[in-house]
Amino acid sequence: MKIALLGLGTVGRGVVEVINENKDSIAKRAGQPIEVKYILDIRDFEDEEVGRLIVKDFNIILNDEEIEIVAEAMGGVEPAYTYAKASLSKGKSFVTSNKELVALYGAELLELAKNNEVNFLFEASVGGGIPIIRPLNQSLTADEIYEITGILNGTTNFILTKMKEEGRNFEDVLKEAQALGYAEKNPEADVEGYDACRKVAILSSLAFGEHVSYQDIPTEGITKITKEDMAYAEQIGCVIKLLATCQKQDGTIFARVAPVLISKSHPLAMVNDVFNGIFVKGNVIGEVMFYGRGAGKLPTASAVVADIVDAAKHKGTNIISLWNREKIELKDKDQVKVRYFVRLQKDEACIENVVKEIFGDTEEVQSPYNEYAFITNIETEEQFAEKVSRLAGFTIMNKIRIEK
C-alpha cells in the first residue's frame, strides 16, 4: 500500500524511521507492505533516500490513484485542513497528529470520511504514544463515560515535577525545559494550558458524542505556581498537577484546564517528569488509567503509524466514531463546585477573624512563611469569587483548587 507523508519535521522523520525499522511486523499487521511514495515538504534535503521522495506540490499526491493513505505531520490548521478535506473527498484515508486541526474540525472531517467510505484517524493528537482514542472508540463503547481527567502535557508536568522535587522556581525550571528541548522558545501553548485544552476538547467530544469547543473550556496555566506552593502541597499530603478534565455533572458537561492540588494517593499524583496519564471513569468498568510518554518523535510517530496500519486494515470500511457536529453547551463555569487552597500575606493580626467572617469555618494550614493559609469549604466558583472580592484589603499570594 502506497502512502504519502505531509511534512518531514520531527514527527515526520519519526514516521519514516518507524516504517523502515519495523517494516516486516507492520506488513503482517496491515496485511500488506506499507511504502512511503511521496513526502511533501517545501525544503530540499541532502539525504538521497529522502530527497527522491520529496514533492512540493500537494496535487501530485492528490491525483495519484496509488496513494490510499495520507499522513499529516506538519502542524497548524492550514494548509492541513485544506489537505485533509481534499484527501478525504478524493477517497484517501487521512491520518494526523495535529491536535489543532482535530479540535477545530474533527467532527466535520469524520463526517466527510464516513461519506466517502474512508477514515480520518488521529490517535497521536492527544496522548502522543499513549493509546486513548482507539480505546474510547472501541474498547470502552459498552460504558457510559462520565469523567476523563488527565495530565496531557509533558512540558508542564516536567516543570511541576522539578519544582516539587528540587524546590526550584518556575522561571528557572522553564529555562531547563527549553534547554532540554521539552519546551519551545515560546512556551505559551504549554505553560498557559492551551495545548492541554485542545486535547481535552477532543477527548470530551469523543466521550460524549457531540462537539466540545476548546474555546469554551476555562483554561489556566502554571505560570503562577511557586516553590512555596509546592512546600505547602507537601505539608498537606498533596501534589500540584495541571489537570485537564471533562465530567458529567448534574445532567450537564463540565470541562476545565487548571493546576490542582490532588492527594498523593490519587493515581495521577504518581505521573511525573515528561510522562502523561489519562484517568477514565465509566459506569460499568469503573476506573481505568492510561500512562506513557505523551510526546516525542518516536512515541508520536508510533501512534501515527498505528493509525496508518488501521486505515490499511479497514480499506473500504469506515471506522465509526461517535462525534457529531452538534455543539455541546458546557456547564456555566461559575456554577461548578470547588474547594480552594488560599494563601494570604499576614499583614494584620486580625486576618484570621476576617477570613472566618467571610468564609465561615475553614481548614487552616500552618504556614512556615509570614502568611495565613487555609482551605475553603465546597462552594461554587461564583460564591468563592464573591468572597475573595471582600479580601480587597489583603494581599493574596495564590489560590489553587484542591481535590483532596
BELJOJO-V556320 format. One record per pair of residues at least 4 apart in sequence whose C-alpha atoms are under 7 Angstrom apart, sorted by the first residue. I is the first residue (numbers start at 1). J is the second residue. Records with the same first field share a line. If there is no record, write none. Layout:
I = J / J
This chain:
1 = 32 / 33 / 34 / 35
2 = 34 / 35 / 36 / 37 / 66 / 67 / 68
3 = 35 / 36 / 37 / 67 / 68 / 69 / 70
4 = 36 / 37 / 38 / 39 / 61 / 67 / 69 / 70 / 71
5 = 38 / 39 / 40 / 70 / 71 / 72
6 = 39 / 40 / 41 / 71 / 72 / 73 / 74
7 = 12 / 39 / 40 / 41 / 72 / 73 / 74
8 = 12 / 13 / 41
9 = 13
10 = 14 / 297
11 = 15 / 73 / 297 / 300 / 301
12 = 16 / 73
13 = 17
14 = 18 / 297 / 298 / 301
15 = 19 / 301 / 305
16 = 20
17 = 21
18 = 22 / 301 / 302
19 = 23
22 = 26
23 = 27
24 = 28
25 = 29
26 = 30
27 = 31 / 32 / 33 / 34
28 = 32
29 = 309
30 = 309 / 312 / 313
31 = 313
37 = 53
38 = 53 / 54 / 55
39 = 53 / 54 / 55
40 = 54 / 55 / 56 / 58
41 = 54 / 55 / 56
42 = 56
45 = 50 / 51
46 = 51
47 = 51
48 = 52
50 = 54
58 = 62
59 = 63
60 = 64
61 = 67
62 = 87
68 = 92 / 93
69 = 92 / 93 / 94
70 = 92 / 93 / 94 / 95
71 = 94 / 95 / 96
72 = 95 / 96 / 97
73 = 96 / 97 / 98
75 = 98
76 = 80 / 100 / 101
77 = 81 / 100 / 101
78 = 82
79 = 83
80 = 84
81 = 85 / 101
82 = 86
83 = 87
84 = 88 / 94
85 = 89 / 109
86 = 90
87 = 91 / 92 / 93 / 94
88 = 92 / 93 / 94 / 112 / 113 / 116 / 118
89 = 116
91 = 116 / 118
92 = 118
93 = 118 / 119 / 120 / 311
94 = 119 / 120 / 121
95 = 120 / 121 / 122 / 304 / 307 / 308
96 = 121 / 122 / 125 / 304
97 = 122 / 123 / 124 / 125 / 304
98 = 102 / 125
99 = 103 / 125 / 126 / 198 / 199
100 = 104 / 198
101 = 105 / 106
102 = 106 / 202
103 = 198 / 201 / 202 / 214
105 = 109
106 = 110
107 = 111 / 211 / 323 / 324 / 325
108 = 112 / 325
109 = 113 / 120
110 = 114 / 120
111 = 115
112 = 116
113 = 117 / 118 / 119 / 120
114 = 118 / 119 / 318
117 = 316 / 317 / 318
118 = 315 / 316 / 317 / 318
119 = 311 / 318 / 319
121 = 307
123 = 131 / 133 / 134 / 303 / 304 / 307
124 = 128 / 129 / 300 / 303 / 304
126 = 199
127 = 131 / 132 / 152 / 294
128 = 293 / 294 / 295 / 299 / 300 / 303
129 = 292 / 293 / 294 / 295 / 299 / 300 / 302 / 303
130 = 290 / 291 / 292 / 293 / 294
131 = 135
132 = 136
133 = 137
134 = 138
135 = 139 / 140
136 = 140 / 141 / 207
137 = 141 / 321
143 = 282 / 283 / 284 / 285
144 = 282 / 283
145 = 207 / 281 / 282 / 283
146 = 247 / 248 / 281 / 282
147 = 246 / 247 / 248 / 280 / 281
148 = 245 / 246 / 247 / 279 / 280 / 281
149 = 243 / 244 / 245 / 246 / 278 / 279 / 280
150 = 243 / 244 / 245 / 277 / 278 / 279
151 = 242 / 243 / 244 / 276 / 277 / 278
152 = 196 / 244 / 276 / 277 / 294
153 = 157 / 190 / 195 / 196 / 276 / 294
154 = 158 / 274 / 275 / 276 / 294 / 295
155 = 159 / 182 / 183 / 190 / 274
156 = 160 / 190 / 191
157 = 161 / 241 / 272 / 273 / 274
158 = 162 / 272 / 273 / 274
159 = 163 / 173 / 174
160 = 164 / 241
161 = 165 / 272 / 273
162 = 166 / 173
163 = 167 / 168 / 169 / 170 / 173 / 227
164 = 230
167 = 227
168 = 172 / 173 / 227
169 = 173 / 226 / 227
170 = 174 / 223 / 226
171 = 175
172 = 176
173 = 177
174 = 178
175 = 179
176 = 180
177 = 181 / 182 / 183
178 = 182 / 183 / 184 / 185
183 = 187
187 = 191
188 = 192
189 = 193 / 194 / 195
190 = 194 / 195
191 = 221 / 222 / 223
192 = 220 / 221 / 222
193 = 197 / 219 / 220 / 221 / 257
194 = 198
195 = 199
196 = 200 / 244
197 = 201 / 214 / 217 / 219 / 244 / 257
198 = 202 / 214
199 = 203
200 = 204 / 244 / 245
201 = 205 / 212 / 213 / 214
202 = 206
203 = 207
204 = 208 / 212 / 246
205 = 209 / 210 / 211 / 212 / 323
206 = 322 / 323
209 = 322 / 323 / 324
210 = 323 / 324 / 325 / 326 / 327 / 328
211 = 323 / 324 / 325 / 326 / 327 / 328
212 = 327 / 328
217 = 255 / 256
218 = 256 / 257
219 = 256 / 257 / 258
220 = 257 / 258
221 = 258 / 259
222 = 259
225 = 229
226 = 230
227 = 231
228 = 232
229 = 233
230 = 234
231 = 235
232 = 236
233 = 237 / 238 / 239 / 240 / 261
234 = 238 / 239
237 = 263 / 264
238 = 261 / 262 / 263 / 264
239 = 261 / 262 / 263 / 264 / 269
240 = 259 / 260 / 261 / 262
241 = 259 / 260 / 261
242 = 258 / 259 / 260
243 = 257 / 258 / 259 / 260
244 = 256 / 257 / 258
245 = 255 / 256 / 257
246 = 253 / 254 / 255 / 256
247 = 253 / 254 / 255
248 = 252 / 253 / 254
249 = 253 / 254
252 = 330 / 331
253 = 330 / 331
254 = 330 / 331
259 = 400
260 = 400 / 401 / 402
261 = 400 / 401 / 402 / 403
262 = 266 / 269 / 402 / 403 / 404
263 = 269 / 404
264 = 269
265 = 269
268 = 277
271 = 275 / 276 / 277
274 = 293
275 = 292 / 293 / 294
276 = 291 / 292 / 293 / 294
277 = 289 / 290 / 291 / 292
278 = 289 / 290 / 291
279 = 288 / 289 / 290
280 = 287 / 288 / 289
281 = 286 / 287 / 288
282 = 286 / 287
293 = 299
295 = 299 / 300
296 = 300
297 = 301
298 = 302
299 = 303
300 = 304
301 = 305
302 = 306
303 = 307
304 = 308
305 = 309
306 = 310
307 = 311
308 = 312
309 = 313
310 = 314
311 = 315
314 = 318
334 = 380 / 381 / 382
335 = 380 / 381 / 382
336 = 380 / 381
337 = 378 / 379 / 380 / 381
338 = 378 / 379 / 380 / 381 / 401
339 = 375 / 376 / 377 / 378 / 379 / 401 / 402
340 = 375 / 376 / 399 / 400 / 401 / 402
341 = 374 / 375 / 376 / 399 / 400 / 401 / 402
342 = 373 / 374 / 375 / 398 / 399 / 400
343 = 371 / 372 / 373 / 374 / 396 / 397 / 398 / 399
344 = 371 / 372 / 373 / 394 / 395 / 396 / 397
345 = 370 / 371 / 372 / 394 / 395 / 396 / 397
346 = 351 / 370 / 371 / 372
350 = 354
351 = 355
352 = 356
353 = 357
354 = 358
355 = 359
356 = 360 / 361
358 = 387
359 = 376 / 387
362 = 374 / 375 / 376 / 377
363 = 374 / 375 / 376
364 = 373 / 374 / 375
365 = 373 / 374
366 = 373
367 = 371 / 372 / 373
379 = 383 / 384
380 = 384
381 = 385
382 = 386
383 = 387
384 = 388
385 = 389
386 = 390
